[in-house]
C-alpha cells in the first residue's frame, strides 16, 4: 500500500470514529430500554419497593421463588403477606423506614456475613462511597479483616453521589445493623443479596453471592441475580 493511500485510509477511519462518537453521545438518541424483568422474588421485591418508594434490604437464597410480575403494586402489609404465601421459608419486617425481607434459614447461617460484627465502622460522606466500600468490608469480616481500609467493589453511582451521609463512627454493630442504619438515613435505594444456598460455606459467602444495588427512582430494569456456579 502506498504512503498516500495508507494515510487516506487512516484519515477516513478517524473521521468515521469521530462521527460514531458524536452519535453515541448525542442526547437526542434515547438510551436503550430494558425488556420484561424475570419473574422471580428479587424482581418482584424491587418492583414493589419502587412502586411504594420503600427502601429495601433483601437476603435471598437461590433458586428464587417464581413470582408473577407485580410492577405498579406497592409494598404494604397486604401485598407483602401475599408475596410470603408464594415464598416459603421467608419473612419480612419493617426496620424503621426500611423493608427487610429475608430467608429465615439463611439468617441463622454461620457464614452469612451480614450478622458478623464490626468493632468500628466509619460511615463515608455519601451513599456512592458506601456502596463501593461496604460489601468488601463486610465480606472481609469472614477473614478477620476489621480495619477501616479494604477493597472497593463495583462502580460508583451518580445518583448515590448526590445523597450525602452523616460521616459518623458506629461501634460494635453487625453488617446488617450498619446497612439498615444507612438505609434509614438515605431511604432512596434497594440492595438485594442472593446467596447460593441457605447454608453457604465460607468460600461461597466470600465469592459467590450476587449483590445488586439501585435507586428507587431509576427506570425499571431487570435484575439477573443468579450466583456464580448455580443453575
Secondary structure, DSSP 8 states (H G I E B T S, - for coil): --HHHHHHHHHHHHHHHHHHHHHHH-TTS---------SBHHHHHHHHHHHHT--EEEEEESS--B----TT----HHHHHHHHHTSTTEEEEEETTEEEEEEHHHHT-TT-GGGSEEEEEE--SBHHHHHHHHHHHHHHGGGT--SS-----S---HHHHTSB----EEEEEEHHHHHHHHHHHS-SEEEEEEESSTT--HHHHHH--EEEEEETTS---------TT--
